[in-house]
Amino acid sequence: MPEPGAEIAYLFRHALLRDAAYQLQMPADRARLHGWVVQIFESFYGGRPDKPQPFSANKEPFVAHALDPIAEELARHATFAGNAVGPNQDNSEQVHRLYLHRAAAFAQSTYQNEAAARLWLELAGLVAGSERGQALQQASEFNRRCGRIPRVKELLHLALAEYRQAGDKQREAHLLRIMAAFPLIAGDLDTAEKELKQVHSLYEALGDRLGLARMKHQFAFLHFERGDMELAAQSLESAIADYRLLGAVEHEADAIGFLANIRGRQGDIAAWEAGHLRALEMSRSSRRPEALANAFCNLANVYADTHRTDRAIEASEQGQAIYRRTGDLRTLGIELAWFANLKLAQGQVKAARAAWQEGAEILRSIGEDKELEQRKPEMRDACAKAGVAPFDN
């Protein structure tokens, strides 16, 4: 084995010396040093930050602090700081939780999905009741973005138990509404309907007008899956009217996009395109970049089906860029697999193959083999029309 370079050797010896010097300190002195680290950084960077609000589309956006990029490291220092940290002798466990919470929220706001999933789960182990439920629910969302669907369901059930034990009916209702999507996606429509009706009753008891509007939105999915397009459209139109009255612009944009897809299914191409253009315009002011990405990709479908391939490619690429930035792997993989067909239609076989292979690799890497299999017939058909061998051969 070759000898390490001088710089590498120095760094290695320096780390050993550092660790040795650390271990030579008395435990009380080590704790004091850790507390000083937190105190010194706080004194230089605007003091101790506030605890962030729960991260939600219905809350104010995360307010950044200069210490957020090193919040996780400060949380570790607080762990070893003994009983008190800072000039006010604050409880070190509270300081640890504060910086861990800020680290999780910072990772979330900067789309570091793996870190966010890990940090929210770690925070869940340090808090209790409804706050623990919120941390578990946040951990589930970032596991979803990373493609770990079984883990998502597990964490949501744990969060639900916490909300119920804490008597938090509002968050229980919101979470049950989210969980009702699982049987809906799986095609178990009777179970989905039963669960949605239970959630609707909860929202009625709470007098939650936004929750009731979202139930109309979700019942539209049920009607859509049952093939009743007109009933789905009526439910969405009612939801859109409620969202408008409540000023829920983000939800209104989602519902308009869904309604546009129904109009497209019904053969009203003008309404299909106009709806998605409206949803795109509304999503530009949204705090949810994934909503903007979805709007671009929905519009790409309109352009593709109306033989405006160049515009379809442009819209899809804009959506893909957002999915890449936010780390939404599952949706990116699906979009790339579809995008390959557009490139084939343009005769760009090399670019089409690259898009398919990247999308397929993403879907396989997150365990979405079933989703990938569902994409193959369309790709093979596009390859046959283009006179090239299927990309999965």
For each residue, the residues with C-beta under 8 A, 3 or more apart:
1:
2:
3: 9
4: 8 9 12
5: 8 9
6: 9 10
7: 10 11
8: 4 5 11 12
9: 3 4 5 6 12 13
10: 6 7 13 14
11: 7 8 14 15
12: 4 8 9 15 16
13: 9 10 16 17
14: 10 11 17 18
15: 11 12 18 19
16: 12 13 19 20
17: 13 14 20 21
18: 14 15 21 22
19: 15 16 22 23
20: 16 17 23 24
21: 17 18 24 25
22: 18 19 25 30
23: 19 20
24: 20 21
25: 21 22 29 30 33
26: 29 30
27: 30 31
28: 31 32 82
29: 25 26 32 33
30: 22 25 26 27 33 34 80
31: 27 28 34 35 80 81 82
32: 28 29 35 36 81 82
33: 25 29 30 36 37
34: 30 31 37 38 77 78 79 80 81 82
35: 31 32 38 39 77 78 81 82 84 85 86 92
36: 32 33 39 40
37: 33 34 40 41 74 77
38: 34 35 41 42 74 77 78 81 85 86 95 99
39: 35 36 42 43 85 86 87
40: 36 37 43 44
41: 37 38 44 45 67 70 74
42: 38 39 45 46 47 48 67 86
43: 39 40 47
44: 40 41
45: 41 42 65 66 67
46: 42 49 65 66 67
47: 42 43
48: 42 86 95 98
49: 46 65 67 68 98 102
50: 63 65
51: 98 101 102
52: 55 62 63 101 102 105
53: 59 60 62
54: 59 134
55: 52 59 62 105 108 109 138
56: 59
57: 250 287 288
58: 210
59: 53 54 55 56
60: 53 63
61: 109 287
62: 52 53 55 105 106 108 109
63: 50 52 60
64: 68 106 109
65: 45 46 49 50 68 102
66: 45 46
67: 41 42 45 46 49 70 71 74 99 102
68: 49 64 65 71 102 103 105 106
69: 106
70: 41 67 73 74
71: 67 68 74 75 99 100 102 103 106
72: 75 76 99 100 103 115 119
73: 70 76 77
74: 37 38 41 67 70 71 77 78 99
75: 71 72 78 79 95 96 97 98 99 100 103
76: 72 73 79 80
77: 34 35 37 38 73 74 80 81
78: 34 35 38 74 75 81 85 92 93 95 96 99
79: 34 75 76 92 96
80: 30 31 34 76 77
81: 31 32 34 35 38 77 78 84 85 92 95
82: 28 31 32 34 35 92
83: 91 92
84: 35 81 89 90 91 92
85: 35 38 39 78 81 89 90 91 92 95
86: 35 38 39 42 48 89 90 95
87: 39
88:
89: 84 85 86
90: 84 85 86 94 95
91: 83 84 85 94 95
92: 35 78 79 81 82 83 84 85 95 96
93: 78 96 97 126
94: 90 91 97 98
95: 38 48 75 78 81 85 86 90 91 92 98 99
96: 75 78 79 92 93 99 100 126
97: 75 93 94 100 101 123 126 127
98: 48 49 51 75 94 95 101 102
99: 38 67 71 72 74 75 78 95 96 102 103
100: 71 72 75 96 97 103 104 119 122 123 126
101: 51 52 97 98 104 105 123
102: 49 51 52 65 67 68 71 98 99 105 106
103: 68 71 72 75 99 100 106 107 115 119
104: 100 101 107 108 116 119 120 122 123 135 138
105: 52 55 62 68 101 102 108 109
106: 62 64 68 69 71 102 103 109 110
107: 103 104 110 112 113 115 116 119
108: 55 62 104 105 111 112 116 120 138 142
109: 55 61 62 64 105 106
110: 106 107
111: 108 325 326 327
112: 107 108 115 116 327
113: 107 116 117 142 145 146 326 327
114: 117 118 142 146
115: 72 103 107 112 118 119
116: 104 107 108 112 113 119 120 138 139 142
117: 113 114 120 121 139 142 143 145 146
118: 114 115 121 122
119: 72 100 103 104 107 115 116 122 123
120: 104 108 116 117 123 124 135 136 138 139 142
121: 117 118 124 125 135 136 139 155
122: 100 104 118 119 125 126
123: 97 100 101 104 119 120 126 127 135
124: 120 121 127 132 135 136 139
125: 121 122
126: 93 96 97 100 122 123
127: 97 123 124 131 132 135
128: 131 132 162
129: 132 133 162 165 166 168
130: 133 134 162 163 166 168 171
131: 127 128 134 135
132: 124 127 128 129 135 136 159 162
133: 129 130 136 137 159 160 161 162 163 166 168 171 175
134: 54 130 131 137 138 159 171
135: 104 120 121 123 124 127 131 132 138 139
136: 120 121 124 132 133 139 140 155 156 158 159 162
137: 133 134 140 141 155 156 159 171 175
138: 55 104 108 116 120 134 135 141 142
139: 116 117 120 121 124 135 136 142 143 155
140: 136 137 143 144 151 152 155 156 159
141: 137 138 144 145 152
142: 108 113 114 116 117 120 138 139 145 146
143: 117 139 140 146 148 151 152 155
144: 140 141 147 148 149 152 330
145: 113 117 141 142 326 327 328 329 330
146: 113 114 117 142 143 327 329 366
147: 144 329 330 365 366 367 368
148: 143 144 151 152 366 367
149: 144 152 153 367
150: 153 154
151: 140 143 148 154 155
152: 140 141 143 144 148 149 155 156
153: 149 150 156 157 179 182
154: 150 151 157 158
155: 121 136 137 139 140 143 151 152 158 159
156: 136 137 140 152 153 159 160 175 178 179
157: 153 154 160 161
158: 136 154 155 161 162
159: 132 133 134 136 137 140 155 156 162 163 175
160: 133 156 157 163 164 172 175 176 179
161: 133 157 158 164 165
162: 128 129 130 132 133 136 158 159 165 166
163: 130 133 159 160 166 168 171 172 175
164: 160 161 167 168 172
165: 129 161 162
166: 129 130 133 162 163
167: 164
168: 129 130 133 163 164 171 172
169: 172 173 202 205 206
170: 173 174 206 208
171: 130 133 134 137 163 168 174 175
172: 160 163 164 168 169 175 176 202
173: 169 170 176 177 199 202 203 206 208 211
174: 170 171 177 178 211
175: 133 137 156 159 160 163 171 172 178 179
176: 160 172 173 179 180 195 198 199 202
177: 173 174 180 196 199 211 214 215 218
178: 156 174 175 181
179: 153 156 160 175 176 182 195
180: 176 177 183 184 192 195 196 199 218
181: 178 184 185 192 218 221
182: 153 179 185 186
183: 180 186 188 189 191 192 195
184: 180 181 188 189 192 221 222 225
185: 181 182
186: 182 183
187: 225
188: 183 184 191 192
189: 183 184 192 193 222 225 226
190: 193 194
191: 183 188 194 195
192: 180 181 183 184 188 189 195 196 222
193: 189 190 196 197 222
194: 190 191 197 198
195: 176 179 180 183 191 192 198 199
196: 177 180 192 193 199 200 215 218 219 222
197: 193 194 200 201
198: 176 194 195 201 202
199: 173 176 177 180 195 196 202 203 215
200: 196 197 203 204 212 215
201: 197 198 204 205
202: 169 172 173 176 198 199 205 206 211
203: 173 199 200 206 208 211 212 215
204: 200 201 207 212
205: 169 201 202
206: 169 170 173 202 203 211
207: 204
208: 170 173 203 211 212
209: 212 213 242 246
210: 58 213 214 242 246 248 251
211: 173 174 177 202 203 206 208 214 215
212: 200 203 204 208 209 215 216 242
213: 209 210 216 217 239 242 243 246 248 251
214: 177 210 211 217 218 239 251
215: 177 196 199 200 203 211 212 218 219
216: 212 213 219 220 235 236 238 239 242
217: 213 214 220 221 235 236 239 251 254 255 258
218: 177 180 181 196 214 215 221 222
219: 196 215 216 222 223 235
220: 216 217 223 224 232 233 235 236 239 255 258
221: 181 184 217 218 224 225 232 258
222: 184 189 192 193 196 218 219 225 226
223: 219 220 226 228 229 231 232 235
224: 220 221 227 228 229 232 258 262
225: 184 187 189 221 222
226: 189 222 223
227: 224
228: 223 224 231 232
229: 223 224 232 233 262 265 266
230: 233 234
231: 223 228 234 235
232: 220 221 223 224 228 229 235 236 262
233: 220 229 230 236 237 259 262 263
234: 230 231 237 238
235: 216 217 219 220 223 231 232 238 239
236: 216 217 220 232 233 239 240 255 258 259 262
237: 233 234 240 241 259
238: 216 234 235 241 242
239: 213 214 216 217 220 235 236 242 243 251 255
240: 236 237 243 244 252 255 256 259
241: 237 238 244 245
242: 209 210 212 213 216 238 239 245 246 248
243: 213 239 240 246 248 249 251 252 255
244: 240 241 247 248 252
245: 241 242
246: 209 210 213 242 243
247: 244
248: 210 213 242 243 244 251 252
249: 243 252 253 282 285 286
250: 57 253 254 282 283 286 287 288 291
251: 210 213 214 217 239 243 248 254 255
252: 240 243 244 248 249 255 256 282
253: 249 250 256 257 278 279 282 283 286 291 295
254: 217 250 251 257 258 279 291 294
255: 217 220 236 239 240 243 251 252 258 259
256: 240 252 253 259 260 275 278 279 282
257: 253 254 260 261 275 276 279 294 295 298
258: 217 220 221 224 236 254 255 261 262
259: 233 236 237 240 255 256 262 263 275
260: 256 257 263 264 271 272 273 274 275 276 278 279 298
261: 257 258 264 265 272 275 298
262: 224 229 232 233 236 258 259 265 266
263: 233 259 260 266 268 271 272 275
264: 260 261 267 268 269 271 272 302 305
265: 229 261 262
266: 229 262 263
267: 264
268: 263 264 271 272
269: 264 272 273 302 306
270: 273 274
271: 260 263 264 268 274 275
272: 260 261 263 264 268 269 275 276 302
273: 260 269 270 276 277 299 302 306
274: 260 270 271 277 278
275: 256 257 259 260 261 263 271 272 278 279
276: 257 260 272 273 279 280 295 298 299 302
277: 273 274 280 281 299
278: 253 256 260 274 275 281 282
279: 253 254 256 257 260 275 276 282 283 295 298
280: 276 277 283 284 292 295 296 299
281: 277 278 284
282: 249 250 252 253 256 278 279 285 286
283: 250 253 279 280 286 288 291 292 294 295
284: 280 281 292
285: 249 282
286: 249 250 253 282 283 289 291 292
287: 57 61 250
288: 57 250 283 291 292
289: 286 292 293 322 325 326
290: 293 294 322 323 326 328 331
291: 250 253 254 283 286 288 294 295
292: 280 283 284 286 288 289 295 296 322
293: 289 290 296 297 318 319 320 322 323 326 328 331
294: 254 257 283 290 291 297 298 319 331
295: 253 257 276 279 280 283 291 292 298 299 319
296: 280 292 293 299 300 315 316 318 319 322
297: 293 294 300 301 315 316 319 320 335
298: 257 260 261 276 279 294 295 301 302
299: 273 276 277 280 295 296 302 303 315
300: 296 297 303 304 311 312 313 315 316 319 342
301: 297 298 304 305 312
302: 264 269 272 273 276 298 299 305 306 312
303: 299 300 306 308 309 311 312 315
304: 300 301 307 308 309 312 342
305: 264 301 302
306: 269 273 302 303
307: 304
308: 303 304 311 312
309: 303 304 312 313 342 345 346
310: 313 314 346
311: 300 303 308 314 315
312: 300 301 302 303 304 308 309 315 316 342
313: 300 309 310 316 317 339 342 343 346
314: 310 311 317 318
315: 296 297 299 300 303 311 312 318 319
316: 296 297 300 312 313 319 320 335 338 339 342
317: 313 314 320 321 339
318: 293 296 314 315 321 322
319: 293 294 295 296 297 300 315 316 322 323 335
320: 293 297 316 317 323 324 332 335 336 339
321: 317 318 324 325
322: 289 290 292 293 296 318 319 325 326
323: 290 293 319 320 326 327 328 329 331 332 335
324: 320 321 327 332
325: 111 289 321 322
326: 111 113 145 289 290 293 322 323
327: 111 112 113 145 146 323 324
328: 145 290 293 323 331 332
329: 145 146 147 323 332 333 362 365 366
330: 144 145 147 333 334 362 363 366 368 371
331: 290 293 294 323 328 334 335
332: 320 323 324 328 329 335 336 359 362
333: 329 330 336 337 359 360 362 363 366 368 371 372
334: 330 331 337 338 359 363 371 375
335: 297 316 319 320 323 331 332 338 339 359
336: 320 332 333 339 340 355 356 358 359 362
337: 333 334 340 355 356 359 360 363 372 375 379
338: 316 334 335 341 342 375 378
339: 313 316 317 320 335 336 342 343 355 359
340: 336 337 343 344 352 353 355 356 359 379 382 391
341: 338 344 345 352 378 379 382
342: 300 304 309 312 313 316 338 339 345 346 352
343: 313 339 340 346 348 349 351 352 355
344: 340 341 347 348 349 352 382 383 385 386 388
345: 309 341 342 382 386
346: 309 310 313 342 343
347: 344 386
348: 343 344 351 352
349: 343 344 352 353 386 388
350: 353 354
351: 343 348 354 355
352: 340 341 342 343 344 348 349 355 356 382 386 391
353: 340 349 350 356 357 391
354: 350 351 357 358
355: 336 337 339 340 343 351 352 358 359
356: 336 337 340 352 353 359 360 379 391 392
357: 353 354 360 361 391
358: 336 354 355 361 362
359: 332 333 334 335 336 337 339 340 355 356 362 363 375
360: 333 337 356 357 363 364 372 375 391 392
361: 357 358 364 365
362: 329 330 332 333 336 358 359 365 366
363: 330 333 334 337 359 360 366 368 369 371 372 375
364: 360 361 367 368 369 372
365: 147 329 361 362
366: 146 147 148 329 330 333 362 363
367: 147 148 149 364
368: 147 330 333 363 364 371 372
369: 363 364 372 373
370: 373 374
371: 330 333 334 363 368 374 375
372: 333 337 360 363 364 368 369 375 376
373: 369 370 376
374: 370 371 377
375: 334 337 338 359 360 363 371 372 378 379
376: 372 373 379 380 390 392
377: 374 380 381
378: 338 341 375 381 382
379: 337 340 341 356 375 376 382 383 390 391 392
380: 376 377 383 384 390 392
381: 377 378 384 385
382: 340 341 344 345 352 378 379 385 386
383: 344 379 380 386 388 389 390 391
384: 380 381 387 390
385: 344 381 382
386: 344 345 347 349 352 382 383
387: 384
388: 344 349 383
389: 383 393
390: 376 379 380 383 384 393
391: 340 352 353 356 357 360 379 383
392: 356 360 376 379 380
393: 389 390
